[in-house]
Amino acid sequence: MNALELLRTQFRYPFPTLKNPYADQLQEITDQQWIDGEYLWLYELAPGIREKYKKTKTAHIASQWFPTASFERLRPLGRLMLWTLYNDDLYEESNPERIDYVQEQSIAVLTGEISAGETEIPLGQMLATLRAELRQFIPQESIIRFANMIHRYFSGLKRELMYKKNKTFPTVAECIALREDSICLYPFLQLTEVETGIVLPPEIHSHPVILRLQALACHLVTYFNEVQSAAKDEATDSIYYNIVKVIQHQYKISLEEAFLEDLRLHNEDLKEFITLQATLPDFGIWQDAVVNWVHYMSMVLSGWKNISTRLDRYNTIEFPSASELKDQLHQKQFNKGKK
């Protein structure tokens, strides 16, 4: 079974697919000013790795997820997208215990508790810049909610690393729960406020239906991702938290059968998402804003399919290997320690 063909033909979303017109402009900044500029030090001696990050087209992913944002508002969203890839790849081979420190320091920088200069994590300055950019558009309360979702992502990442370290599989239900966090979609869903300029009150963010819609969105992107990433995860020994591989292991079935079970789970959650979207509770004066937010949430799903099926990172072996990334990071940390 061809995984890419399955994704293109069987994973269907009845939602609009829009793309921000500033995608190319932001990608140029990402490539020239960030990857080869501000963050050159990360892979200064590895131009091949930098080229692989450019091929991932993070600005184009952000542009599918935030199609109507102005250029000024799209910029921090593009920076966050690049951070997620850098952070994922830097710690893919890390010890689970190491994640606790990175998590604590990252959240402290994002919430403004400490400055970038007070932390030793490699991406501290990147997070400090991101915080400053976001503060132009959303209040501290929203920053804290966003940081809480980054905290949730790190918690999922740590659980993944524990399974990988122990070479054990979770159950399918446990894997879905941890991937809901580690897929790192929750932070982006909070930042729809940056795009629309409307900050919703806490009682809406804590409403059970809104929480469920966000969880379903995370599940749907994950189910899609797992089919796409099966080959990559086998190459990087990350099969222990790929839902498709976990299904295959738990039920002792073929990879093709596991793909189809993943699709079945996806379609169940998609049906629930569509039903909840069509029957939202009455949110009073916030009704139109909530309907709009859920609409934007749905476009993340169709947008991700549109862009990810075209990217080398997810469809070939054009991604930085764990050993490359680990060697580069350790060399950089060693050199910093010598200064």
C-alpha positions in Angstrom: 0.0 0.0 0.0 1.3 3.4 -1.0 1.1 5.6 2.1 1.1 8.9 0.3 -1.6 7.8 -2.1 -3.7 6.6 0.9 -3.3 10.0 2.5 -4.2 11.9 -0.6 -7.3 9.8 -1.5 -8.7 8.4 1.7 -8.0 11.1 4.4 -10.7 13.6 3.3 -11.7 16.9 5.0 -14.9 18.9 4.1 -13.2 22.2 5.0 -11.8 25.1 3.0 -8.2 25.1 2.1 -6.7 28.6 2.1 -3.1 29.8 2.1 -1.6 33.1 3.3 -0.4 35.2 0.4 2.7 36.1 2.4 4.1 32.6 2.4 6.9 33.2 0.0 7.9 36.4 1.7 8.1 34.7 5.1 9.9 31.7 3.7 12.6 34.0 2.3 13.0 35.5 5.8 13.0 32.0 7.4 15.8 30.8 5.0 18.0 33.9 4.9 17.5 35.8 8.1 16.7 32.9 10.5 18.2 29.6 9.3 21.3 31.2 7.7 21.3 34.2 10.1 20.0 34.4 13.7 20.1 30.6 14.2 23.1 29.9 11.9 25.2 28.9 15.0 23.0 25.8 15.5 24.2 24.2 12.3 26.9 26.5 11.1 29.2 23.7 10.1 26.4 21.6 8.6 25.0 23.4 5.5 23.3 20.2 4.4 21.2 20.1 7.5 20.3 23.8 7.0 19.2 23.0 3.5 16.9 20.2 4.8 15.3 22.7 7.2 14.7 25.1 4.3 13.1 22.3 2.3 10.6 21.7 5.1 9.0 25.1 4.2 8.0 26.0 7.7 6.6 29.4 6.5 4.3 27.6 4.0 3.0 25.3 6.8 2.3 28.4 9.0 0.6 30.0 6.0 -1.8 27.1 5.6 -2.6 27.2 9.3 -3.0 30.9 9.5 -4.3 31.9 6.0 -5.7 35.3 6.8 -3.0 36.7 9.2 -1.3 40.0 8.2 2.4 39.7 7.5 3.3 41.2 10.9 1.1 38.6 12.7 2.2 35.7 10.5 5.9 36.4 11.4 5.9 35.0 15.0 3.7 32.1 13.9 6.4 31.2 11.3 9.1 31.5 14.0 7.2 29.2 16.3 6.8 26.7 13.4 10.6 26.7 12.9 11.1 26.3 16.7 9.0 23.2 16.8 11.1 21.5 14.2 14.4 22.6 15.8 13.2 21.5 19.2 11.8 18.2 18.1 15.0 17.3 16.3 17.4 18.5 19.0 15.8 16.4 21.6 14.8 13.4 19.6 17.8 11.5 21.0 17.8 13.1 24.5 17.4 11.4 27.8 13.9 11.8 29.2 15.4 13.4 32.4 17.0 16.1 30.3 13.5 17.2 29.0 12.5 18.3 32.5 15.1 21.1 32.5 14.5 22.1 29.0 10.7 22.2 29.7 11.2 24.3 32.8 13.5 26.8 31.2 11.5 27.1 28.0 8.3 27.9 29.9 10.1 30.4 32.2 11.4 32.3 29.1 8.0 32.3 27.4 6.2 33.6 30.5 8.8 36.3 31.1 10.1 34.8 34.4 13.6 34.7 33.2 15.5 36.3 30.2 17.2 34.5 27.4 20.5 35.4 29.0 19.6 33.6 32.2 19.1 30.2 30.6 21.5 27.8 28.9 19.0 26.0 26.7 20.1 26.4 23.0 16.8 27.8 21.9 16.3 30.3 24.8 16.8 33.4 22.7 14.5 32.1 20.0 11.7 31.7 22.6 12.4 35.1 24.1 12.1 36.7 20.6 8.9 34.8 20.0 7.5 36.0 23.3 8.3 39.6 22.5 6.6 39.3 19.1 3.5 37.6 20.5 3.1 40.3 23.2 2.5 42.8 20.5 -0.8 41.1 19.7 -2.1 39.1 22.7 -2.1 39.8 26.5 -0.1 38.1 29.1 -3.0 35.9 30.0 -3.0 34.4 26.5 0.8 34.0 26.7 0.5 32.0 29.8 -2.2 29.7 28.2 0.1 29.3 25.2 3.0 28.5 27.5 0.9 25.9 29.3 0.3 24.2 26.0 4.1 24.2 25.3 4.5 22.6 28.7 2.0 20.0 27.6 4.0 19.3 24.4 7.2 18.8 26.4 5.4 16.3 28.7 4.3 14.3 25.7 7.8 14.4 24.3 9.2 13.1 27.6 6.8 10.2 27.6 7.8 9.4 24.0 11.5 9.3 24.9 10.8 7.0 27.9 9.1 4.4 25.6 12.0 4.8 23.1 14.6 4.4 25.8 12.9 1.3 27.2 12.1 0.0 23.7 8.5 -0.7 24.9 5.2 0.0 23.2 2.3 1.8 24.9 -1.3 0.6 24.3 -3.1 2.2 21.4 -5.1 4.4 23.8 -2.0 5.5 25.7 -0.3 6.3 22.4 -3.2 8.5 21.2 -3.1 10.3 24.5 0.6 11.0 24.5 0.6 12.0 20.8 -2.2 14.4 21.5 0.3 16.3 23.5 3.6 15.7 21.6 2.2 16.6 18.2 2.5 20.2 19.4 -0.7 21.4 17.8 -2.3 22.8 21.0 0.0 25.8 21.1 -0.8 26.8 17.5 -4.6 26.5 18.2 -4.3 29.1 21.0 -2.6 31.5 18.6 -5.7 31.9 16.4 -6.1 35.0 18.6 -3.0 36.4 16.9 -4.6 35.9 13.5 -8.1 37.2 14.3 -7.2 39.8 16.9 -10.1 38.5 19.1 -9.1 37.3 22.6 -11.7 34.9 23.9 -12.5 34.8 27.7 -11.2 32.0 29.9 -14.6 30.4 30.3 -14.7 29.6 26.6 -11.3 28.1 26.6 -12.3 25.8 29.4 -15.6 24.8 28.0 -15.9 21.0 27.5 -17.0 21.3 23.9 -14.1 23.6 23.0 -11.6 21.3 24.8 -13.0 18.3 22.9 -12.7 20.0 19.5 -9.1 20.8 20.2 -8.4 17.3 21.3 -10.0 15.9 18.2 -8.0 18.3 16.0 -4.8 17.0 17.6 -5.9 13.4 17.1 -6.8 14.0 13.4 -3.4 15.6 12.6 -1.7 12.8 14.4 -3.6 10.0 12.6 -2.6 11.7 9.3 1.0 12.1 10.5 1.5 8.5 11.6 0.8 7.1 8.1 3.1 9.7 6.6 5.9 9.2 9.2 5.9 5.4 9.5 9.0 5.0 7.3 10.8 7.9 9.0 10.0 6.6 12.4 11.4 3.2 11.5 14.6 4.8 10.3 15.0 6.8 13.6 13.9 4.0 15.9 10.8 6.0 16.9 8.2 3.2 16.2 7.3 3.0 19.9 5.1 6.1 19.7 3.8 6.0 16.1 0.2 5.0 16.4 0.3 2.9 13.2 3.2 0.9 14.5 1.6 0.6 17.9 -1.6 -0.7 16.3 0.4 -3.2 14.3 2.2 -4.3 17.4 -0.9 -4.5 19.7 -3.1 -6.4 17.2 -0.3 -8.4 15.5 -1.5 -7.3 12.0 0.2 -6.2 8.8 1.3 -2.6 8.2 -1.4 -2.3 5.6 -4.0 -3.4 8.0 -2.6 -1.0 10.6 -2.9 1.9 8.1 -6.5 1.1 7.6 -7.3 0.9 11.3 -5.6 4.3 11.7 -7.8 5.6 9.0 -10.9 4.1 10.7 -10.0 5.9 14.0 -9.4 9.1 12.0 -12.8 9.0 10.4 -14.5 8.3 13.7 -12.9 11.4 15.2 -13.5 13.5 12.1 -17.2 12.6 12.3 -17.4 13.8 15.9 -15.5 17.0 15.0 -18.0 17.8 12.2 -20.9 17.1 14.5 -19.7 19.3 17.3 -18.8 22.1 14.9 -22.4 22.0 13.5 -24.0 21.9 17.0 -22.0 24.4 19.1 -23.6 25.5 22.4 -24.8 29.1 22.7 -21.8 31.3 23.7 -23.9 34.5 23.9 -22.1 37.6 22.7 -19.0 35.4 21.8 -21.0 33.1 19.5 -19.7 34.5 16.2 -16.1 34.6 17.5 -16.3 31.0 18.7 -17.8 29.8 15.4 -15.0 31.6 13.6 -12.3 30.1 15.8 -13.6 26.5 15.2 -13.8 27.3 11.5 -10.1 28.3 11.6 -9.4 25.1 13.5 -10.9 23.1 10.7 -8.7 24.8 8.1 -5.7 23.6 10.0 -6.7 20.0 9.2 -7.3 20.6 5.5 -4.3 22.9 5.3 -2.0 20.3 6.9 -3.0 17.7 4.3 -2.5 20.2 1.5 1.0 21.2 2.5 2.4 18.1 4.2 1.8 15.8 1.2 4.1 18.0 -0.8 7.0 18.2 1.6 10.2 16.2 1.3 10.6 16.0 5.1 7.5 13.9 5.4 7.6 12.0 2.1 11.2 11.1 1.5 14.3 10.7 3.6 15.0 14.4 3.4 15.1 15.1 7.1 18.0 15.6 9.5 19.1 12.3 11.0 19.1 12.0 14.8 22.9 11.4 14.8 23.6 14.5 12.7 21.6 16.7 15.0 23.0 15.2 18.2 26.6 15.6 17.0 26.0 19.2 16.0 24.3 20.2 19.3 27.0 18.5 21.4 29.7 20.2 19.5 28.1 23.6 19.9 27.5 23.1 23.6 31.2 22.0 24.0 32.4 25.1 22.2 30.2 27.4 24.3 31.6 25.8 27.4 35.2 26.5 26.4 34.5 30.3 26.0 
